[in-house]
Amino acid sequence: MELKKTRLPIWVLMLLWIPFLCGCELDDERCLPYEGEIFPSSYLGYFGFSCNGVVIKVTNASVNSSWEWNGKTHDDVIVVRIPEGVGFEEFFGFPIDEAKAVQRFYFDFRDLDPSEEHFCTMEYSEPSRRVYMTRFALTRCGYVNRNER
């Protein structure tokens, strides 16, 4: 019995490879769930800041937060406390380099503990949600735990 060689059409091969080409899933611990950009606010002359931290616009998810800024309501804007060593300050600098502020980035966060809260005495409003950044990367699935290096 002679076996016949068959060649799969290229479109069939591509369909078989799509799951592998898509990259990572949210279940992958290196993949970060939120995409964001620095919100163009200013506090005491520091671009992207409020009195509670860095102001970030979440661009890929609803995070149940808003901010009244310059007469408009902006949804999914949060104030983020950023610890040293996660890579955010190393990339954006302090104060934030406005030329780099257009760079989208990926991150994860947790809500602040009550003991971490402090309230601004400013005359203008703050985003309604204040959080603590736990992970940061410039690519969605490029997170490296800096404590494991």
N, C-alpha and C positions, 0 to 999 in steps of 0.2 A: 504494500500500500504506500503510495507516494503522498507525502505531506505537501500541501500547497502553501507557498509563502504568500501571506497577505500583508499588505501595508495599510495601516490605519490612516485615514485622511488627517491632515494637519489640524482641522477643527476639532476632531475627536481627541487628539492628543492634548490640545489646549484645554478642552473641557476637563480632562483628567488631571491637569496640572493646576487648575484654578485654585483649589483649596490650599495648595502648597505656596502659591504665589501671593495669597492674600495676607501673609504675614502672621501677626499674632492675634490672639483672642484676648478679651478682657480677663479671662481666667489666668493668663500668663502673668506671673507676679512682676515681670519686668515691664508690663504694659500699664500705662497710666491712664486713668479714666477721664480726666478733664483737660481740655485744650483752652488756653487763655491768652490774653494779651494785656499789656499794661494799659490801664484806663488813663487818658490824658488829663489828670487832675493835678493840682499843685497845693502843697502845704508848706508854708514858710519858705517858699522858693524852691522846694524839692519836687521835681517832676515825678508824677505817679504816686504820690504819697497823700495820706490823710494823717490825722493825729494818732490813729490806731495801727497804721501799717501801710503796706503797699496795696493800692487799689487795682484790682484785676477784674476784667470783663471775661466771664466764662463764655466761650463761643460755641461749644458743642453740646451743652446740656442745660437744663433748668436747675438752678440751685436755690430756688425759693428766696431770692433776695432782690432788692431794688434800691435805687438811689436817686434822689432828687438833686440834679446838678444843672446849673445854668438854666433853670426854668423848665427842664424836661425830666421825665421819669425814665431811667435806664434800668432795664431788667437784667438779672443775672450778673450784677456787679457786687463783688464782695471785698472786704478788707482782710488782708492776709498778713499774719505775723510770720516772718520767715526766719528760721533759726540759722545760725552760722553753720557752714559745712554742707548744705544741701546742694550747692552749686549755683544758686540763683545770683547771689552777690558777686561771685567770681565771673559770671557771664555779663550781667547787666551793670555791674559796678555800683558804687555808692558815693555820691548820689547817682541815680540811674542815668546812664548815658542815653540821651534822647534819640540818638541815631540808631541805637540798638533796640529801643523801646517798641519798634514795629514788629520785632521778631515774635512769632507765635511760639508757644512752649506748652509743655504737658506737665501735669502735676496731680498730686492727690493731697487731701487735707482732712483734718478732723475739726470738730467744733471745739471752741475754747472751753476749758474747764471754768467754773465760776471763779475760782481763785486767780485765773489769768486775765479776767476781765478788768478793764479800767475804762472809765467814761471820759469822753472829751468834754472840755469846757468851751469848745469852739462855738462860734455863733452860727455856723452852717451845719448842715446835716451830714450824716455818715451813712454808708450803705447799711442796710438792715441786718446783715449777717457778718459776723467777725469770726474768722477761722485761723487755724494754725497749719502751715504747709508741712507735710510729712515727707513728700518726695517731689523731685523736680528733674526734668530732662528736656532737651531740645527736640528729641524725637519721641514718638508715642511709646515705642517699645524699646527705648534705649536706656532705660533707667538702670543705674548701677548703684548698689548699696555701698556707699562710701565706707561703711563700717566693716565691710567684709574684704576689703582690698588687702 
